Amino acid sequence: MIRRRLSRTDVVQAAITFIDDNGVQALTMRRLGAALGVEAMALYRHVPGREELISAAVGELIDDLFNDDLMQEKPSSWEGYFQFVANAMRKLALTHPKMFPLMITQPPDAPWLRPPLRSIRWVDYFLTSLKEYGFSDDRAVNAYKAFTSFLLGDLLLQVSALGVSPVPIAENSSDEQDNENLGDYPTVQRLQSKLAENHSAREFDDGLDDLIERLRTAMDS
């Protein structure tokens, strides 16, 4: 039997697929090696260990955004640019919901970077684009902070609605809270069906529109 020669890219992509399927808590070098048909030791030729592998997987997904149409042609307005970046990030989060929380919890390239736009390469591109749209330095930085705060809060809620914990949890954790008796909480019990309704796409668009309107007002002042 001829063993397949793995590259670092193979290992990182396999880790993304494994986490998508099983969650990060299940990821071990031994399990990933088994999925690739190799011994765990073969993976250490490409990554020093599990934490470095997770970091590389997060970096790979962020860099993949550069392969989006976003990098080919910018919209004519900064509002359109915000819409484009936001929806590209939302697509990434919903395509890889078990990976998205790791974009928040893994250390960024620098401590002053804010997730989910957390790589120096991405932030430089984002700020440079805002400058080209006429933003001053201060307004570009403020817009970056407001934009990332919006993305972080909204997209974490969306992946949480898919049953993904925003923070790592033990594999054997229970769901006892899901079965809590609502009899002591009549208002929540009465509104439970409305609370469970999923309007995430509309709420995302509305929140993004509100953010853009606030930034537009600041630009005009």
C-alpha positions as CSV (number, residue, x, y, z in Angstrom):
1,M,0.0,0.0,0.0
2,I,1.4,3.4,-1.0
3,R,1.0,6.1,1.6
4,R,-0.2,9.4,0.5
5,R,2.3,12.3,0.9
6,L,0.6,15.0,2.9
7,S,1.2,18.7,2.7
8,R,0.6,21.3,5.4
9,T,-2.4,22.5,3.4
10,D,-3.8,19.0,3.3
11,V,-3.5,18.8,7.1
12,V,-5.1,22.2,7.8
13,Q,-8.0,21.6,5.3
14,A,-8.6,18.2,6.9
15,A,-8.7,19.9,10.4
16,I,-11.3,22.4,9.1
17,T,-13.4,19.5,7.7
18,F,-13.0,17.5,10.9
19,I,-14.1,20.5,13.1
20,D,-17.1,21.2,10.8
21,D,-18.2,17.6,11.2
22,N,-17.4,16.9,14.8
23,G,-16.6,20.1,16.7
24,V,-13.3,21.3,18.0
25,Q,-13.7,19.4,21.3
26,A,-13.4,16.1,19.3
27,L,-10.2,17.1,17.5
28,T,-7.1,15.3,18.4
29,M,-4.0,14.6,16.4
30,R,-4.7,10.9,16.6
31,R,-8.2,11.2,15.3
32,L,-7.2,13.6,12.5
33,G,-4.4,11.2,11.6
34,A,-6.9,8.3,11.4
35,A,-9.2,10.4,9.2
36,L,-6.3,11.0,6.9
37,G,-5.1,7.4,7.0
38,V,-1.8,8.2,8.7
39,E,-0.2,8.0,12.1
40,A,-0.6,11.0,14.3
41,M,3.2,11.5,14.3
42,A,3.0,12.2,10.5
43,L,1.0,15.3,11.3
44,Y,3.7,16.8,13.5
45,R,5.9,17.2,10.4
46,H,3.6,20.0,9.4
47,V,2.3,21.5,12.6
48,P,3.8,21.5,16.1
49,G,0.6,20.5,17.9
50,R,-3.2,20.7,18.3
51,E,-3.4,24.4,19.3
52,E,-1.2,25.5,16.4
53,L,-3.3,23.4,14.1
54,I,-6.5,25.1,15.2
55,S,-4.8,28.5,14.8
56,A,-3.8,27.5,11.3
57,A,-7.3,26.4,10.4
58,V,-8.7,29.7,11.6
59,G,-6.1,31.6,9.5
60,E,-6.9,29.5,6.5
61,L,-10.6,30.4,6.6
62,I,-9.9,34.1,7.1
63,D,-7.5,34.1,4.2
64,D,-10.0,32.2,2.0
65,L,-12.1,35.3,2.1
66,F,-9.5,36.8,-0.2
67,N,-10.5,34.3,-2.8
68,D,-14.1,35.7,-2.7
69,D,-15.3,38.1,-5.5
70,L,-14.7,40.8,-2.8
71,M,-11.0,40.9,-3.8
72,Q,-11.7,41.2,-7.5
73,E,-13.8,44.3,-7.8
74,K,-14.9,46.7,-5.1
75,P,-18.4,48.2,-5.0
76,S,-18.7,51.8,-6.1
77,S,-19.7,53.0,-2.6
78,W,-18.4,52.3,0.9
79,E,-22.0,51.3,1.9
80,G,-21.9,48.6,-0.8
81,Y,-18.4,47.6,0.4
82,F,-19.7,47.1,3.9
83,Q,-22.6,45.0,2.7
84,F,-20.3,42.9,0.6
85,V,-17.8,42.2,3.4
86,A,-20.5,41.6,6.0
87,N,-22.3,39.1,3.8
88,A,-19.1,37.3,2.9
89,M,-18.4,36.9,6.6
90,R,-21.9,35.8,7.3
91,K,-21.6,33.2,4.5
92,L,-18.4,32.0,6.1
93,A,-19.9,31.8,9.6
94,L,-23.0,29.9,8.4
95,T,-20.9,27.5,6.2
96,H,-18.5,26.8,9.1
97,P,-20.6,27.4,12.2
98,K,-18.4,25.2,14.4
99,M,-15.3,27.0,13.2
100,F,-16.7,30.5,13.7
101,P,-16.4,30.7,17.5
102,L,-12.7,29.8,17.1
103,M,-12.2,33.0,15.2
104,I,-13.2,34.8,18.4
105,T,-11.4,32.7,21.0
106,Q,-8.1,32.1,19.1
107,P,-5.4,34.9,19.7
108,P,-5.4,37.3,16.8
109,D,-2.3,38.4,14.9
110,A,-1.9,41.4,17.2
111,P,-3.7,42.2,20.5
112,W,-5.3,45.4,19.1
113,L,-7.1,43.5,16.3
114,R,-10.7,42.7,16.7
115,P,-12.5,39.5,15.6
116,P,-13.8,38.4,13.2
117,L,-11.7,40.6,10.9
118,R,-8.7,39.5,12.9
119,S,-5.7,39.1,10.6
120,I,-3.3,42.0,9.9
121,R,-3.6,41.3,6.1
122,W,-7.4,41.6,6.3
123,V,-7.5,44.7,8.5
124,D,-4.9,46.5,6.4
125,Y,-7.0,45.8,3.3
126,F,-10.2,46.9,5.0
127,L,-8.8,50.2,6.3
128,T,-7.0,50.9,3.1
129,S,-10.4,50.4,1.3
130,L,-12.1,52.8,3.6
131,K,-9.4,55.4,3.0
132,E,-10.0,55.0,-0.7
133,Y,-13.7,55.7,-0.1
134,G,-12.8,59.0,1.6
135,F,-12.7,58.1,5.3
136,S,-10.2,59.9,7.5
137,D,-7.9,57.9,9.6
138,D,-10.0,58.4,12.8
139,R,-13.3,57.6,11.0
140,A,-11.8,54.5,9.3
141,V,-10.6,53.1,12.7
142,N,-14.0,54.0,14.3
143,A,-15.8,52.3,11.5
144,Y,-13.7,49.2,11.7
145,K,-14.4,48.9,15.5
146,A,-18.1,49.5,15.0
147,F,-18.3,47.1,12.1
148,T,-16.5,44.3,13.8
149,S,-18.6,44.7,17.0
150,F,-21.7,44.4,14.8
151,L,-20.4,41.3,13.0
152,L,-19.2,39.7,16.2
153,G,-22.4,40.1,18.2
154,D,-24.8,39.2,15.3
155,L,-23.0,36.2,13.9
156,L,-22.3,34.7,17.3
157,L,-26.1,34.8,17.9
158,Q,-26.7,33.2,14.5
159,V,-24.3,30.3,15.0
160,S,-25.6,29.8,18.5
161,A,-29.1,29.5,17.0
162,L,-27.8,26.5,15.1
163,G,-26.9,24.8,18.3
164,V,-23.2,25.7,18.4
165,S,-21.8,26.9,21.6
166,P,-19.9,30.2,21.3
167,V,-17.3,28.9,23.8
168,P,-15.7,25.4,24.0
169,I,-17.7,23.0,26.2
170,A,-17.0,19.5,27.4
171,E,-18.1,16.7,25.1
172,N,-20.2,15.1,27.8
173,S,-22.0,18.3,28.9
174,S,-25.7,17.9,29.5
175,D,-28.6,19.8,28.1
176,E,-30.5,20.0,31.4
177,Q,-31.2,23.7,31.0
178,D,-33.1,23.0,27.8
179,N,-35.6,21.0,29.9
180,E,-36.2,23.6,32.6
181,N,-39.8,23.9,33.6
182,L,-41.2,27.2,32.2
183,G,-44.2,27.1,34.5
184,D,-42.5,29.6,36.9
185,Y,-42.0,32.0,34.0
186,P,-45.4,32.6,32.5
187,T,-44.4,35.5,30.2
188,V,-41.5,33.5,28.6
189,Q,-43.8,30.4,28.4
190,R,-46.5,32.4,26.6
191,L,-44.0,34.0,24.1
192,Q,-41.8,30.9,23.7
193,S,-43.0,30.2,20.1
194,K,-42.2,33.8,19.1
195,L,-38.8,33.7,20.8
196,A,-38.0,30.6,18.8
197,E,-38.8,32.2,15.5
198,N,-35.8,32.5,13.3
199,H,-35.5,35.9,11.5
200,S,-31.7,36.0,11.5
201,A,-31.3,37.0,7.9
202,R,-33.7,39.9,8.2
203,E,-32.3,41.0,11.6
204,F,-28.7,40.8,10.1
205,D,-29.7,43.1,7.2
206,D,-31.6,45.5,9.5
207,G,-28.7,45.7,11.9
208,L,-26.2,46.3,9.1
209,D,-28.5,49.0,7.6
210,D,-28.6,50.7,11.0
211,L,-24.8,50.6,11.3
212,I,-24.3,52.0,7.8
213,E,-26.8,54.8,8.5
214,R,-25.0,55.8,11.7
215,L,-21.7,55.9,9.8
216,R,-23.2,57.9,7.0
217,T,-24.4,60.5,9.5
218,A,-20.9,60.7,11.1
219,M,-19.4,61.1,7.6
220,D,-21.7,64.0,6.8
221,S,-21.2,65.8,10.1
